[in-house]
Amino acid sequence: MKGLRLAALGLGLSGALLGAALGVEEGAGKEQVVQVVARRFEYTPREIVVKQGRPVVLEFSSLDFVHGFNIPELKIRADLPPGKVTRVRFTPPRVGSFPLVCDNFCGAGHEDMHGRIVVTD
């Protein structure tokens, strides 16, 4: 039994060393969860920074209206009803800065309800 544990430990260390040699971060496959609040006429936070290739879950809470969430360049869109958490999952395909907008008209300040997703490598 002790020999099996040592062999498993050796395999785990070998995998970690190989991952480090290839530049793979430990935990890189885990989802990055970002909580976002939508309210007239803003998203908080306004800028969200994520890593290329790392799965992301945006957890939206709308406080007052059925806002929309749209990142046209990444073809990501969702309705955000109030009183419900809306989860949007995606994996950023490329590095860049991508504008996000509310695409459900929510009143006189609607055009100011925007932000951006910044994807780093």
GIJO-V135879 format. One record per residue. RES is the residue in three letters. PSI is psi as a letter, one per 40 degrees, with the letter a starting at -180 (none if undefined). OMEGA is omega in radians with two decimals (999 if undefined). D_FIRST is the distance of its C-alpha to the first C-alpha in Angstrom with 2 decimals. Layout:
RES_PSI_OMEGA_D_FIRST ; RES_PSI_OMEGA_D_FIRST
This chain:
MET_d_-3.14_0.00 ; LYS_d_3.12_3.80 ; GLY_d_3.11_5.37 ; LEU_d_3.13_5.17 ; ARG_d_3.12_6.46 ; LEU_d_3.11_8.81 ; ALA_d_3.12_9.95 ; ALA_d_3.11_10.75 ; LEU_d_3.12_12.47 ; GLY_d_3.11_14.32 ; LEU_d_3.13_15.51 ; GLY_d_3.12_16.69 ; LEU_d_3.12_18.56 ; SER_d_3.12_20.03 ; GLY_d_-3.14_21.33 ; ALA_d_3.13_22.82 ; LEU_d_3.10_24.49 ; LEU_d_3.11_25.84 ; GLY_d_3.13_27.18 ; ALA_d_3.14_28.85 ; ALA_d_-3.13_30.38 ; LEU_e_3.12_31.80 ; GLY_f_3.13_33.22 ; VAL_h_3.11_31.19 ; GLU_i_3.02_30.96 ; GLU_h_-3.12_27.77 ; GLY_e_-3.10_28.59 ; ALA_d_-3.13_31.51 ; GLY_e_3.14_30.81 ; LYS_i_3.12_31.21 ; GLU_h_2.98_34.62 ; GLN_h_-3.13_37.18 ; VAL_h_-3.14_38.92 ; VAL_h_3.09_42.53 ; GLN_h_-3.09_44.72 ; VAL_h_3.08_48.35 ; VAL_h_3.08_51.36 ; ALA_h_3.06_54.40 ; ARG_i_3.11_57.79 ; ARG_h_0.00_61.36 ; PHE_f_-3.08_61.59 ; GLU_i_2.91_58.36 ; TYR_i_3.05_54.64 ; THR_h_0.04_52.60 ; PRO_i_3.14_51.08 ; ARG_d_3.11_53.61 ; GLU_h_-3.13_51.35 ; ILE_h_-3.12_47.72 ; VAL_h_-3.13_45.67 ; VAL_i_-3.14_42.73 ; LYS_h_3.08_40.85 ; GLN_h_3.07_41.50 ; GLY_e_3.13_38.76 ; ARG_h_3.14_36.93 ; PRO_i_-3.10_37.24 ; VAL_i_2.98_39.63 ; VAL_h_3.03_40.46 ; LEU_h_3.12_43.88 ; GLU_h_-3.07_44.30 ; PHE_h_2.94_48.04 ; SER_h_3.08_49.96 ; SER_h_-3.07_53.68 ; LEU_e_-2.93_55.83 ; ASP_e_-2.98_59.18 ; PHE_i_3.00_59.64 ; VAL_g_3.11_58.06 ; HIS_i_3.02_57.53 ; GLY_i_3.06_56.40 ; PHE_h_-3.07_53.83 ; ASN_h_2.97_54.42 ; ILE_g_-3.03_53.21 ; PRO_d_-3.09_55.46 ; GLU_d_-3.14_54.10 ; LEU_e_-3.13_50.55 ; LYS_f_3.11_51.81 ; ILE_h_-3.11_50.13 ; ARG_i_3.09_52.12 ; ALA_i_2.93_51.74 ; ASP_i_-3.06_53.94 ; LEU_g_-3.13_53.06 ; PRO_i_3.13_54.42 ; PRO_i_3.10_54.88 ; GLY_e_-3.12_52.67 ; LYS_i_3.04_49.73 ; VAL_h_3.09_46.83 ; THR_h_-3.13_47.00 ; ARG_h_3.09_43.95 ; VAL_h_-3.14_44.60 ; ARG_h_3.05_41.67 ; PHE_i_3.05_42.16 ; THR_h_-3.10_40.73 ; PRO_h_-3.05_43.37 ; PRO_d_-3.09_44.22 ; ARG_i_3.11_46.19 ; VAL_i_3.08_47.21 ; GLY_a_3.09_50.44 ; SER_h_-3.00_52.31 ; PHE_h_3.13_53.01 ; PRO_i_3.02_55.60 ; LEU_i_-3.07_54.81 ; VAL_i_2.92_57.56 ; CYS_h_-3.12_58.41 ; ASP_e_2.96_60.06 ; ASN_h_-3.09_61.30 ; PHE_h_-3.03_64.61 ; CYS_e_3.07_64.12 ; GLY_a_-3.01_67.46 ; ALA_d_3.14_69.70 ; GLY_e_-3.07_66.90 ; HIS_d_-3.08_64.78 ; GLU_e_3.11_65.32 ; ASP_e_-3.10_63.71 ; MET_g_-3.11_60.41 ; HIS_i_3.12_58.30 ; GLY_a_3.10_55.50 ; ARG_i_3.01_53.17 ; ILE_h_3.09_49.64 ; VAL_h_-3.14_48.82 ; VAL_h_3.14_46.08 ; THR_i_3.10_44.73 ; ASP_none_999_42.55
